[in-house]
Amino acid sequence: MSSLQILFVLRHSGYVRNFETVVDQLAQRGHRVHLAFELPRESAELAEALAARHAGVTWGRAPKRTDAWASLTRDLRYGRDALRYRSALYRDAPKLTARGLRRAPATLRRLTTPTVMRRPRMLGALHRVLRRLDAAIPPDPGIEAFVEGQSPDLLLVTPLVDGPSQEDFVRAARRRGVPSALCVASWDNLTNKGLIKAPLEHVFVWNEPQRREAIDLHGMSPDRVTATGAHSYDHWFAWRTSSNREAFCEQVGLPGDRPYVLYLCSSKFIAPTEPGFVRRWLTELRAATGPLRDCGVLVRPHPASGGWWSEVDIDDLGPVAVWPPTGADPRGAAAKADYFDSMYHCAAAVGINTSAIVELSIIGRPAFTILDPEFADTQQGTIHFAHLTSAGGGALTAAPDFAQHTAQLAAAVAGAKDLGRRREDFLREFIRPNGLERPAAPRMVEAFERLAAETPLALPARDRVDALLRFVMQPLVTRARTRPKPRKAAKRRPMRHRLRRTHAAKLVRCQHKRLREFARQGS
């Protein structure tokens, strides 16, 4: 096949980690890829490394929408996303609902608050109105010029469902007859973020459960959704440990003469009070009988919340280490090796709701969790959590209380918990549905080539109603542009500062009272 020019628009450079093997495969097959990032990031090291390895890979910034319609465009698209969280599907997901509604226009939030407005027919009607208004919005000149300058044969976007801007790139490509596709970035993207609203030619997902989500939750046609496997995890199948267990334990500060349990932290959204929970969890472990009383425990902070752990003291709870001390994002080879070794050498692992459970299934270590009320909204209250516990029999063993959880964990640490069959079934269903022996990235690249080789798209016809709708929306454009931006909520001060402030206020009130009494006595 002749070389393709591919424009890959990513929300920020952090997403390159999810598609490094895919871009590698594209470049090795002679295709040219330009990685365009919408949001600035301090580091683009993976993009730089790919560009250094392949002459056909380049990277840079993608333009933002800056025309007069930018604010209204954002309101309409966030509004459409918010409507999904008013549906019955998210009735038992209050935390996801709150996040989904946060960026929607206040008028839409108020309009959909009454129960009668949450009926499927009412939500469907609102969605159709917003979709029609969105379709009438004119293209942004900067984005149009950018896509024209790239002259792509194929447009790829990710994550699309987290932010309103990537739709403009898809529409710009469609106006030039260029096919476009969404590459789903992660296992939770289709259930806990926004909707697929852009006129895509194709969606590439990991597996059949995600394929059903794209069809049932996003309205994609079945023939436009393909499950290629979890390309993000291809490299873990061939990875090998870089150290023996004794050397690794010495490195992180754990005794090497006993097994250890790995605790994998979740994001702040999933577990906003995780340090306190870890202390409670460790206390339960040390109170249990059997090997949990004195086994090692390695706590691995989440990369985005590693700063928490610099002030957490859990040294009184037996042999325990927090490592890396402030977390680390496993992007480079050294960081990946450390991350792999921490999972490879553990006897078992524990997590609340984290993608690390997927990686553990590949490496072959059992994973456990407890359905604690503290995290009900981000475990059972999310749709994607069920993938970990049910796909292929489940990669994650969940317990309803600490008694059952510690019993399960003790059996695994003692070597009596054999989950080999469940692990393989999970991998076949969720990670490599096309065969365990075949990586996902080459299959995805082949699908890109087929998509680009299809008959060029017919250019969209102009709709005369669009001009009328733009005229009608002009007052909304002005209002959206002039509306003040919402102020960020002030961070809560530490308790000691709040106590000092309260004490000072009491002193002031007492002083005022004394002055008033003195004034009355004097008169």
C-alpha positions, 0 to 999 in steps of 0.5 A: 500500500502507498504511504499515508499522511495521517493526522493524529489529534490528541488532547495532550501529549500524555496520550502518546503513552497509550498509542506508542506501539501504534505510531511505531507500527505506522512508521515502520510500514512507511506511513507519515504521522503528525501528532497534534496536541490540543493542550500544552504539557510540560513534557512530550518525551514520548513524542520526541522519542518517536520522532527521533526513531522515525523520520516520518513522525512529527509533532506539534500543537493543534490550534484551539477554536478562537472564533466568535462561536467558540463559547457557544460551541463549548456550551452546546457540546458540554450540554449534550454530554450532560444529558446522558447523565440525566438518564436512568443509566446513571441514576446510581452514579451520583459522582459521575453525574455531578462531574458530567453536569459540572461543565454544562450550562447552568440553564440546561442543568436547571431545565433538566432537574425536574423528574419529568424532564428526565424521561427518555422522550424529553431527553431525546428531544433536547438532545436533537435540538442541541445536535441541530444547533451544533451542526449549524455552527460555522467552521473555525478558520484556524482549524480549517487552515490547519487541516488543509495544511496537513493534507491528511489521507486519514484523521485520527482523534483521541479521546474525543469524549473528553472535551468539545474541540476535537469534533471541529477537526473531524468536521474539517476532515469531512468537508475535504472528503477525508475519513476520520476515526476515534481510537478509544484511549482506555477501558473506561472512556465510553462510559464515564465521560462524554458522548461521541458526537462527531460524524466519524467513519469508524471507532476502534475499541479494545473488545466486544464489551466496548463495542457494545458500549459504542453501539448502545450508548453512543449510537454508532452503527455496528459496521462502523465499530471494530474491536482490535484489542488493547494496543496500550498493553502489547508491550507487557506481554513480552516484558521481562523483569530487570531484577530478582525479588531480593534485589528489588525488595532491598531497593524499595525498603522491604524485607526480602525473606517474605512475600509482599502485597502490592497496593496500587493507588487510584486517581483522586477522582476514584479515591479522594481519601485514599491515604486514610483508607490505606491506613485502615486497610493495613490495620485490618491486615495486621490484625488478621491471622496467618501470613498477613500479620508480618508480610511486606506491603508496598504502596505504589502512589498514583502518578497524579497524587503522589504528593499526598504520600510525602506527609503520610506516616504508616511506618507503625504498621509493620514492614511497609514501604511507599515507592516511588515516594511521590509516584511515577508515570511509567512512560520511559523504559526505566520507569516501565521496568520499575513498574513491571518489577513491582507487579512481577515480584508481588504475591498479590495486589490490591486496588480500588478501581485502577487500570493497573488491574488490567496489567496485573492480569497480563503479568499473572498476579492475582488482584483483590479489592474490597467493596468499601462504602467509602468508594461505593460511588466509584466502584459499583457507581461506575459502569466500567468497574464491572469489566474488572469483576465480570469480563471473562470471569473477572480479573479482580476478586471483590469482597463485601467486607474486610473479613472476607477480603483478608481471607482471600488475600491470605490465601493468595499470599500463602500460594493457595489461590490459583486464578490462572484460568480466570486470568486467561479468560479475561485476557481473551475477552478483554485484552486480546479478543483476536487471539492471545498470540497476536498483538493488537497494534498491527491489527489496528494499523491494518484497519487504518489502511483499509479505512483510508483505502475506501471510496472517498467520502461524498462532501456534505451538502450545504443546508439552507436552514443553517444560515437561519439557525445561525441568525437565531443563535446570534444572541446566544453567541453574544451571551456566551462570549460575555458571560463571566467565567466561573470562579474556581472554588477556593481550596480548603485550608488545613484543619489547623488553619481553620481552627486558628481562624475560628479561635481568632473570630471568637476572641474578636467577638469577646472583645467587642462584647467587652467594649459594648459592656464598658460603653454601657457602664460608662454611660 
